[in-house]
């Protein structure tokens, strides 16, 4: 099953997350299939194109719980 989730990168105490498509058993950091966007929690900047994720969601991919919370906060 494919998951769309966050992959942490950045320095110590300066987090930065890539939004990646990955197999649910693979590591999000090294085993991803495609990068779909990014999220910077310090500046609250989010770049995620749902049109890129739509074909994968139609074929059974799911968002992670954490990513759902981030997307909900960004819509407010």
Buried (B, 14 or more C-beta within 10 A) or exposed (E): EBBBBBBEEEEEEEBBBBBBBBEEEBEBEEEBEEEBBBBBBEEEEBEBEEEBBEEBEEEEBBBBEEBEEBBEEEEE
